[in-house]
C-alpha cells in the first residue's frame, strides 16, 4: 500500500534538502500494510474513480486524504448546513459552513504546515522519464513492480473512450498524448495487445487511424528519434549554435520564455549529437507497430512538417516553414561537415552542455519543470 511521506528523505541517499525537506512529498510503498479496513477504503476509492473516470477526471487527491483523515482520527462534528433555493443566507449559516470547512481542511494540513497536492494533469510529464530510464538501462532499478503498476493504473484511468489520450486529463485525444502513453505502456512491459480494457490495442488503432506516428508533433518526433522509433532526418532542426549567438540578437534563447528555452536547450544538445538509444528488439517492434508503412521506406524529409489535426492548435506561418527548410537544407549539412563540425558544432555543443550543468546545479537537479528534467538527465548521460 502506498503512503505519502511529508518532510522526510524516505531513507534515500540521493535525496537531499537545504530546508529539512519542508514541503517535500514522497510516495512510498509499504509492503507490510495489513489493515483490512484501510486497504478496503483504498480499493473502493480506486474502483469508484475508474467507474466514473470519463465523467470526473481529476483524482481529487483521494488516497492521501484518506490517509491523513485516518491518521488524525478525524471526525466531522459540525453539522452540515443546507440552504434551499430562495432562502436567505444568514450570518450564522455562513459562519457555520465556514467553520465546518475550516475544521475539515485543518485535518488535511501536513505536519510541516503545507497542504499537499498532486502535480499532474498534463499527460506528457511521465512518459519521457520512462523513455529516458529505458535508454540509460535504469528502468528496472528506478521503477519497482509497484511503481510500474501505479504508472499503468494512471494511464488506464485517463485513457479516453476512443482509445487515445490527450495532452492533459481533460483533453480530447491527441497524437502526442496517445503516442507517449502507448510507448510508455510498451516500455513498462505490456505486449501490443495487453492492458486493462484492451488498452494497448485501442491506443495503437487510434494512432494508425490518424496517420501513424509521422503525424506526431515536434516534441514527439524528438523523443521518438532519441528512442530509435523515428529518424533525426524527419525532425526540423534545433541547432545548438543558437546558444553561442551574441545575446543582443532578437533570436537569442535568452529572449525566450524560460520554459521554452530550458526545454529546447537539452533538446538542441541531443539534436546536435543526433543521439539514438540502443535499438533493442522492443524498439524494432515499435517501429513496426506505429508506422503505416515499412520503416525503411519512409521518406523522412517529407514528414518533418506533418502534424495531426488534433495537435495543430495553430497553423504554421509560412515564414516558420521557410526558416526550418533553410536550416534543414543549407545550414545543417554545412555544420555537420568538416571543418565546421569541429570549429562551430563542437563549440556549440560544449557551450550548451555548460548551460545544462548550470541549470542542474542551480536548481539542485530539480530543474524548472517536468518536461526539461528527463532531457537534462539524458543529455548529461550522453555526455559522460
C-alpha positions as CSV (number, residue, x, y, z in Angstrom):
1,X,0.0,0.0,0.0
2,X,1.2,3.5,-0.9
3,X,1.7,6.1,1.8
4,X,2.6,9.8,1.5
5,X,5.6,10.8,3.5
6,X,6.0,14.5,4.4
7,X,9.2,16.4,5.0
8,X,11.3,13.2,5.0
9,X,14.1,11.9,2.8
10,X,12.5,8.5,2.6
11,X,15.9,7.0,3.5
12,X,17.1,7.7,0.0
13,X,20.7,8.7,-0.2
14,X,20.1,10.6,-3.5
15,X,17.5,12.9,-1.9
16,X,18.8,15.9,0.0
17,X,17.5,19.3,1.2
18,X,18.6,22.7,2.4
19,X,15.5,23.3,4.5
20,X,14.9,20.0,6.3
21,X,12.7,18.7,3.5
22,X,9.9,21.2,4.3
23,X,7.2,20.9,1.6
24,X,8.7,17.7,0.2
25,X,6.2,15.0,-0.7
26,X,7.3,11.4,-1.3
27,X,5.1,8.4,-2.0
28,X,6.5,5.2,-0.6
29,X,5.1,1.7,-0.9
30,X,4.6,-0.1,2.4
31,X,4.6,-3.8,1.7
32,X,3.7,-4.5,5.3
33,X,0.4,-2.6,5.4
34,X,-2.2,-5.1,6.5
35,X,-5.1,-3.0,7.9
36,X,-8.1,-4.6,6.2
37,X,-10.3,-1.6,6.7
38,X,-7.7,0.8,5.3
39,X,-7.0,-1.5,2.3
40,X,-10.7,-1.8,1.6
41,X,-11.1,2.0,1.6
42,X,-8.3,2.5,-0.8
43,X,-9.6,-0.2,-3.2
44,X,-13.1,1.2,-3.0
45,X,-11.8,4.7,-3.9
46,X,-9.8,3.2,-6.8
47,X,-12.8,1.3,-8.2
48,X,-15.2,4.3,-7.8
49,X,-12.7,6.5,-9.7
50,X,-12.3,4.0,-12.5
51,X,-16.0,3.5,-12.8
52,X,-16.6,7.3,-13.1
53,X,-13.3,8.2,-14.9
54,X,-15.0,9.6,-18.0
55,X,-17.2,11.9,-16.0
56,X,-14.8,13.0,-13.2
57,X,-11.2,13.0,-14.4
58,X,-9.2,14.7,-11.6
59,X,-8.2,12.4,-8.9
60,X,-9.3,14.7,-6.0
61,X,-6.2,13.6,-4.0
62,X,-8.4,10.8,-2.6
63,X,-5.7,8.5,-1.4
64,X,-3.6,10.8,0.7
65,X,-6.7,12.5,2.1
66,X,-8.0,9.1,3.3
67,X,-4.5,8.5,4.8
68,X,-4.4,11.9,6.6
69,X,-8.0,11.7,7.9
70,X,-7.4,8.2,9.3
71,X,-4.0,9.2,10.9
72,X,-5.6,12.2,12.6
73,X,-8.7,10.2,13.6
74,X,-10.8,13.0,12.0
75,X,-14.5,13.2,12.9
76,X,-16.7,16.0,11.4
77,X,-18.5,17.3,14.5
78,X,-20.0,20.4,12.9
79,X,-23.4,19.7,11.2
80,X,-23.8,20.3,7.5
81,X,-25.7,23.4,6.5
82,X,-28.3,23.2,3.7
83,X,-29.8,26.3,2.1
84,X,-32.8,26.0,-0.1
85,X,-33.4,28.0,-3.3
86,X,-34.6,31.4,-2.5
87,X,-33.8,31.1,1.2
88,X,-32.0,34.0,2.8
89,X,-28.4,33.2,3.9
90,X,-27.9,34.4,7.4
91,X,-24.6,35.3,9.1
92,X,-25.0,32.2,11.4
93,X,-25.5,30.0,8.3
94,X,-22.4,31.3,6.6
95,X,-20.3,31.1,9.7
96,X,-21.3,27.5,10.4
97,X,-20.4,26.5,6.8
98,X,-17.0,28.2,7.0
99,X,-16.3,26.6,10.4
100,X,-17.2,23.2,9.0
101,X,-14.9,23.7,6.0
102,X,-12.0,25.0,8.1
103,X,-12.4,22.0,10.5
104,X,-12.1,19.6,7.6
105,X,-9.2,21.4,5.8
106,X,-7.2,21.7,9.0
107,X,-7.2,17.9,9.2
108,X,-5.6,17.8,5.7
109,X,-2.7,20.1,6.7
110,X,0.6,18.3,6.6
111,X,2.9,18.1,9.7
112,X,5.2,20.8,8.2
113,X,2.4,23.2,7.7
114,X,1.7,22.9,3.9
115,X,-1.2,21.3,2.1
116,X,-0.1,18.5,-0.3
117,X,-1.4,18.3,-3.8
118,X,-0.8,16.2,-6.9
119,X,1.4,17.8,-9.6
120,X,-0.5,16.3,-12.5
121,X,-3.0,16.9,-15.3
122,X,-0.6,17.1,-18.3
123,X,-0.1,13.6,-19.7
124,X,3.3,14.4,-21.3
125,X,5.2,14.6,-17.9
126,X,5.7,10.9,-17.1
127,X,6.4,9.0,-20.4
128,X,9.7,10.9,-21.2
129,X,11.0,9.8,-17.8
130,X,10.2,6.2,-18.7
131,X,11.9,6.6,-22.1
132,X,14.9,8.2,-20.5
133,X,15.3,5.4,-18.0
134,X,14.8,2.7,-20.7
135,X,17.5,4.3,-22.9
136,X,20.0,4.5,-20.0
137,X,19.2,1.0,-18.8
138,X,18.0,2.1,-15.3
139,X,14.3,1.4,-15.8
140,X,14.2,-1.7,-13.5
141,X,16.4,-0.1,-10.9
142,X,14.3,3.0,-10.5
143,X,10.8,1.7,-11.0
144,X,9.8,-1.3,-8.9
145,X,7.0,-3.6,-9.9
146,X,4.7,-1.5,-7.6
147,X,5.8,1.8,-9.4
148,X,5.0,0.2,-12.8
149,X,1.6,-1.0,-11.5
150,X,0.7,2.6,-10.5
151,X,2.0,4.2,-13.7
152,X,-0.1,1.7,-15.7
153,X,-3.1,2.3,-13.5
154,X,-2.8,6.1,-14.1
155,X,-2.7,5.5,-17.8
156,X,-5.7,3.2,-17.8
157,X,-7.6,5.7,-15.6
158,X,-7.1,8.5,-18.1
159,X,-7.5,6.7,-21.4
160,X,-10.3,8.3,-23.4
161,X,-13.3,6.3,-24.6
162,X,-11.9,6.4,-28.2
163,X,-8.7,4.7,-27.1
164,X,-6.4,7.7,-27.1
165,X,-5.1,10.2,-24.6
166,X,-5.0,14.0,-24.7
167,X,-2.2,16.3,-23.7
168,X,-3.9,16.6,-20.3
169,X,-6.5,14.6,-18.5
170,X,-9.5,16.8,-19.6
171,X,-8.4,17.0,-23.2
172,X,-9.7,15.2,-26.3
173,X,-7.3,12.5,-27.7
174,X,-4.2,13.8,-29.4
175,X,-1.4,12.2,-31.3
176,X,1.2,13.4,-28.8
177,X,-0.6,12.1,-25.7
178,X,-1.6,8.8,-27.3
179,X,1.9,8.1,-28.7
180,X,3.6,9.0,-25.4
181,X,1.2,6.8,-23.4
182,X,1.4,3.8,-25.8
183,X,5.2,3.8,-25.9
184,X,5.2,4.2,-22.1
185,X,3.0,1.1,-21.7
186,X,5.1,-1.0,-24.0
187,X,8.4,0.1,-22.3
188,X,6.9,-0.9,-19.0
189,X,6.4,-4.4,-20.2
190,X,3.0,-4.7,-21.8
191,X,2.6,-6.6,-25.0
192,X,1.0,-5.0,-28.1
193,X,-2.4,-6.4,-27.2
194,X,-2.2,-6.2,-23.4
195,X,-3.5,-3.7,-20.9
196,X,-6.7,-3.2,-19.0
197,X,-9.8,-3.0,-21.2
198,X,-7.5,-3.8,-24.2
199,X,-5.6,-0.5,-23.6
200,X,-2.7,-1.1,-26.0
201,X,-4.6,-2.4,-29.0
202,X,-7.1,0.5,-28.7
203,X,-4.4,3.1,-28.5
204,X,-2.5,1.6,-31.4
205,X,-5.7,1.6,-33.5
206,X,-6.2,5.3,-32.7
207,X,-2.6,6.2,-33.8
208,X,-2.8,4.2,-37.0
209,X,-6.3,5.5,-37.8
210,X,-4.9,9.1,-37.6
211,X,-1.9,8.5,-39.9
212,X,0.7,6.9,-37.7
213,X,3.5,8.5,-35.7
214,X,4.8,10.5,-38.6
215,X,1.9,12.9,-37.6
216,X,3.1,13.4,-34.1
217,X,4.1,17.0,-33.3
218,X,7.7,18.1,-32.8
219,X,8.2,17.0,-29.1
220,X,7.0,13.5,-30.1
221,X,9.3,13.4,-33.2
222,X,12.3,14.4,-31.0
223,X,11.7,11.8,-28.3
224,X,10.9,9.0,-30.8
225,X,14.2,9.9,-32.6
226,X,16.1,9.6,-29.4
227,X,14.4,6.3,-28.6
228,X,15.1,5.0,-32.2
229,X,11.4,4.8,-33.4
230,X,11.9,7.8,-35.7
231,X,14.8,9.2,-37.7
232,X,16.5,12.6,-36.9
233,X,16.2,13.3,-40.7
234,X,12.5,13.6,-40.1
235,X,12.8,16.3,-37.4
236,X,13.0,20.0,-38.0
237,X,16.4,21.4,-36.9
238,X,17.2,22.7,-33.4
239,X,20.8,23.8,-33.9
240,X,22.8,24.1,-30.6
241,X,24.5,27.1,-32.3
242,X,21.7,29.3,-31.1
243,X,23.4,29.1,-27.7
244,X,26.6,30.8,-28.9
245,X,24.9,33.6,-30.8
246,X,25.5,37.1,-29.4
247,X,23.0,37.8,-26.7
248,X,21.9,41.1,-28.3
249,X,20.3,39.3,-31.2
250,X,16.5,39.1,-31.2
251,X,16.5,35.3,-31.7
252,X,18.9,34.5,-28.8
253,X,17.4,32.0,-26.4
254,X,17.8,34.5,-23.5
255,X,14.8,36.4,-25.1
256,X,12.6,33.3,-24.9
257,X,10.1,32.3,-22.2
258,X,12.0,30.3,-19.6
259,X,10.1,27.1,-20.1
260,X,10.6,27.3,-23.8
261,X,14.4,27.9,-23.8
262,X,15.1,25.4,-21.0
263,X,13.3,22.6,-22.8
264,X,14.9,23.3,-26.1
265,X,18.3,23.6,-24.5
266,X,18.9,19.9,-23.8
267,X,16.9,19.1,-26.9
268,X,19.3,21.1,-29.1
269,X,22.2,19.2,-27.5
270,X,20.7,15.8,-28.3
271,X,19.7,17.0,-31.8
272,X,23.3,18.3,-32.4
273,X,24.7,14.9,-31.2
274,X,22.0,13.1,-33.3
275,X,21.9,10.7,-30.3
276,X,19.9,7.5,-30.6
277,X,19.4,5.0,-27.9
278,X,20.1,1.2,-28.3
279,X,17.9,-0.4,-31.0
280,X,16.5,-3.3,-29.0
281,X,14.0,-5.9,-30.2
282,X,11.3,-3.9,-28.5
283,X,12.3,-0.7,-30.4
284,X,12.2,-2.8,-33.6
285,X,8.6,-3.9,-32.7
286,X,7.6,-0.3,-32.0
287,X,8.8,0.7,-35.5
288,X,6.5,-1.9,-37.0
289,X,3.6,-1.2,-34.7
290,X,3.4,2.6,-35.0
291,X,4.1,3.4,-38.7
292,X,1.7,2.9,-41.5
293,X,4.4,1.8,-44.0
294,X,7.6,-0.1,-43.6
295,X,10.2,1.8,-41.6
296,X,12.9,1.7,-44.3
297,X,10.6,3.0,-47.0
298,X,9.5,6.2,-45.1
299,X,10.6,9.5,-46.8
300,X,11.8,11.2,-43.7
301,X,12.4,14.5,-45.3
302,X,8.7,14.8,-46.2
303,X,7.3,14.1,-42.8
304,X,9.1,17.0,-41.0
305,X,6.1,19.3,-41.2
306,X,3.4,16.7,-40.7
307,X,1.1,17.2,-37.6
308,X,-2.2,15.6,-36.8
309,X,-5.1,18.0,-36.9
310,X,-5.9,17.1,-33.3
311,X,-2.5,18.5,-32.3
312,X,-2.4,21.5,-34.7
313,X,-3.6,24.3,-32.4
314,X,-2.3,27.0,-34.8
315,X,-1.2,26.5,-38.4
316,X,2.5,27.0,-39.2
317,X,3.1,30.5,-40.7
318,X,4.9,30.3,-44.0
319,X,7.9,32.1,-42.5
320,X,8.3,29.4,-39.9
321,X,8.4,26.6,-42.6
322,X,10.8,28.6,-44.7
323,X,13.1,29.1,-41.8
324,X,13.0,25.4,-40.9
325,X,13.6,24.4,-44.5
326,X,16.5,26.8,-44.8
327,X,18.2,25.3,-41.7
328,X,17.4,21.8,-42.9
329,X,18.6,22.2,-46.5
330,X,21.6,24.6,-46.1
331,X,22.7,25.1,-42.6
332,X,22.7,21.6,-41.1
333,X,24.5,19.9,-43.9
334,X,27.2,22.6,-43.6
335,X,27.5,22.4,-39.8
336,X,27.8,18.6,-39.7
337,X,30.7,18.5,-42.2
338,X,34.4,19.2,-41.7
339,X,35.8,21.7,-40.8
340,X,32.6,23.4,-39.5
341,X,31.6,20.4,-37.3
342,X,34.9,20.9,-35.4
343,X,35.0,24.7,-35.5
344,X,31.4,25.5,-34.8
345,X,29.2,22.5,-33.9
346,X,31.6,21.1,-31.3
347,X,31.9,24.5,-29.7
348,X,28.2,25.0,-29.7
349,X,27.6,21.5,-28.0
350,X,30.1,22.4,-25.3
351,X,28.5,25.7,-24.6
352,X,25.1,24.1,-24.5
353,X,26.2,21.5,-22.0
354,X,27.6,24.2,-19.8
355,X,24.2,25.8,-19.6
356,X,22.6,22.4,-18.9
357,X,25.1,21.8,-15.9
358,X,24.4,25.4,-14.7
359,X,20.6,24.7,-14.7
360,X,21.1,21.4,-12.9
361,X,23.4,22.7,-10.2
362,X,21.5,25.9,-9.5
363,X,18.2,24.1,-9.2
364,X,19.9,21.3,-7.2
365,X,19.0,18.9,-10.0
366,X,15.2,19.5,-9.7
367,X,15.2,21.8,-12.8
368,X,12.4,24.2,-13.6
369,X,9.9,21.6,-14.7
370,X,8.9,18.0,-15.5
371,X,9.4,18.4,-19.3
372,X,13.0,19.6,-19.0
373,X,14.2,17.1,-16.3
374,X,14.5,13.9,-18.3
375,X,16.1,15.7,-21.2
376,X,18.8,17.2,-18.9
377,X,19.3,13.8,-17.3
378,X,19.7,12.2,-20.7
379,X,22.0,14.9,-22.1
380,X,24.3,14.5,-19.1
381,X,24.3,10.7,-19.5
382,X,25.1,11.1,-23.2
383,X,28.0,13.5,-22.4
384,X,29.5,11.0,-20.0
